[in-house]
Amino acid sequence: MDIVSPTTPAPASQSDMGRKRDLKRVDRVAREAGIPPEERRDFGRYVERCKRDGAYGSPPDGDATEDELRMMAEEFKRGIR
Amino acid sequence: MIFDLTHTVEKSDDLHVLSALMTALLGQPCLKVDLSYGDEFMLHVGSPVAYRHPKLANETKGAWILGTRASSWRLLLTNPPLLIEHAMPDLFSPPMSAYPVRMGNATVKSSEEVEKNARPLSGKIISGVHLIHWPVPAPMDVGIGFSVDFVGEANLVVLPSPEPDEGDDPVADWELFTPYHTYLRVGPGLTWSYVRSDLAAASATPA
């Protein structure tokens, strides 16, 4: 097995693939809902907490659909004090 | 030099200025580590700040938040000694088929377990911040990662993801949110920006 030089890009790991797509989906939903970047961070934490509570998808590791994300974005905006 | 942390920079590739901005973290205490949706690692630094949503009322966030976005991360803790990583690039070629379990005693942790294991980092002072040039596939060829050292020899390393970024509006490799309603958005590649964080994305223009 060859060791890749530090000057050579390492291949993406399996757990890395698709993450940018998922992040773009959250970004798109947040942007459509008018959530600014600093609250998008909070929204990400809010979605993570909803995920842990089994509020959507197939807990504990299920991902939210875009419709579920939109619904959570609206709930998040309504709840902000 | 004097940096006005309320002054925005729309786009730059000056890594000396980026490095200088990152030194704002030096000497500050880690508040906590938590994970956001999409396995984004967030290092909360500085004074605790309340969340504005009631579902998060039992948590606080840091005045400064260093978040990984799509980057890989690795956290080295010393007491107890633990190495926790997510999607770190496999330095062997071809990639190991047994990924992500690489060692006999390696286990896959849930995000809650990661947060629990990282609790000893709370209160640790940041003693060093270093930018890392890291090779990524073309067309970017190189991206910017960083390492954060804590008193007591704990250490965080964040490296830009080699995953191709398709379409417009690329995802940043990592971000640093400040208490001044601004944030650093670094990558992909060697470019970065320092823009308002309290304006919706479509109107996030310089103040």
Chai-1 contact restraints between the chains, C-beta under 6 A:
chainA,res_idxA,chainB,res_idxB,connection_type,confidence,min_distance_angstrom,max_distance_angstrom,comment,restraint_id
A,M1,B,F92,contact,1.0,0.0,6.0,A-B,restraint_1
A,D2,B,S93,contact,1.0,0.0,6.0,A-B,restraint_2
A,V4,B,L91,contact,1.0,0.0,6.0,A-B,restraint_3
A,V4,B,S93,contact,1.0,0.0,6.0,A-B,restraint_4
A,T7,B,P135,contact,1.0,0.0,6.0,A-B,restraint_5
A,T8,B,P135,contact,1.0,0.0,6.0,A-B,restraint_6
A,P9,B,P135,contact,1.0,0.0,6.0,A-B,restraint_7
A,P9,B,V136,contact,1.0,0.0,6.0,A-B,restraint_8
A,P9,B,P137,contact,1.0,0.0,6.0,A-B,restraint_9
A,P9,B,P162,contact,1.0,0.0,6.0,A-B,restraint_10
A,A10,B,P89,contact,1.0,0.0,6.0,A-B,restraint_11
A,A10,B,D90,contact,1.0,0.0,6.0,A-B,restraint_12
A,A10,B,L91,contact,1.0,0.0,6.0,A-B,restraint_13
A,P11,B,P95,contact,1.0,0.0,6.0,A-B,restraint_14
A,A12,B,P162,contact,1.0,0.0,6.0,A-B,restraint_15
A,A12,B,E163,contact,1.0,0.0,6.0,A-B,restraint_16
A,S13,B,A87,contact,1.0,0.0,6.0,A-B,restraint_17
A,S13,B,D90,contact,1.0,0.0,6.0,A-B,restraint_18
A,S13,B,Y99,contact,1.0,0.0,6.0,A-B,restraint_19
A,Q14,B,Y99,contact,1.0,0.0,6.0,A-B,restraint_20
A,S15,B,A87,contact,1.0,0.0,6.0,A-B,restraint_21
A,S15,B,P100,contact,1.0,0.0,6.0,A-B,restraint_22
A,D16,B,A87,contact,1.0,0.0,6.0,A-B,restraint_23
A,D16,B,S161,contact,1.0,0.0,6.0,A-B,restraint_24
A,D16,B,E163,contact,1.0,0.0,6.0,A-B,restraint_25
A,M17,B,E163,contact,1.0,0.0,6.0,A-B,restraint_26
A,R19,B,A70,contact,1.0,0.0,6.0,A-B,restraint_27
A,K20,B,A70,contact,1.0,0.0,6.0,A-B,restraint_28
A,K20,B,E163,contact,1.0,0.0,6.0,A-B,restraint_29
A,K20,B,D165,contact,1.0,0.0,6.0,A-B,restraint_30
A,K20,B,V171,contact,1.0,0.0,6.0,A-B,restraint_31
A,D22,B,G38,contact,1.0,0.0,6.0,A-B,restraint_32
A,L23,B,G38,contact,1.0,0.0,6.0,A-B,restraint_33
A,L23,B,A70,contact,1.0,0.0,6.0,A-B,restraint_34
A,L23,B,V171,contact,1.0,0.0,6.0,A-B,restraint_35
A,R31,B,A201,contact,1.0,0.0,6.0,A-B,restraint_36
A,G34,B,A200,contact,1.0,0.0,6.0,A-B,restraint_37
A,P36,B,D198,contact,1.0,0.0,6.0,A-B,restraint_38
A,P36,B,L199,contact,1.0,0.0,6.0,A-B,restraint_39
A,P36,B,A200,contact,1.0,0.0,6.0,A-B,restraint_40
A,P37,B,Y183,contact,1.0,0.0,6.0,A-B,restraint_41
A,P37,B,S197,contact,1.0,0.0,6.0,A-B,restraint_42
A,E38,B,F177,contact,1.0,0.0,6.0,A-B,restraint_43
A,E38,B,S197,contact,1.0,0.0,6.0,A-B,restraint_44
A,E38,B,D198,contact,1.0,0.0,6.0,A-B,restraint_45
A,D42,B,Y51,contact,1.0,0.0,6.0,A-B,restraint_46
A,G44,B,S36,contact,1.0,0.0,6.0,A-B,restraint_47
A,G44,B,Y37,contact,1.0,0.0,6.0,A-B,restraint_48
A,R45,B,S36,contact,1.0,0.0,6.0,A-B,restraint_49
A,Y46,B,H53,contact,1.0,0.0,6.0,A-B,restraint_50
A,Y46,B,K55,contact,1.0,0.0,6.0,A-B,restraint_51
A,V47,B,Y37,contact,1.0,0.0,6.0,A-B,restraint_52
A,E48,B,S36,contact,1.0,0.0,6.0,A-B,restraint_53
A,E48,B,Y37,contact,1.0,0.0,6.0,A-B,restraint_54
A,R49,B,K55,contact,1.0,0.0,6.0,A-B,restraint_55
A,G79,B,H53,contact,1.0,0.0,6.0,A-B,restraint_56
A,G79,B,P54,contact,1.0,0.0,6.0,A-B,restraint_57
A,I80,B,R52,contact,1.0,0.0,6.0,A-B,restraint_58
A,I80,B,H53,contact,1.0,0.0,6.0,A-B,restraint_59
A,R81,B,R52,contact,1.0,0.0,6.0,A-B,restraint_60
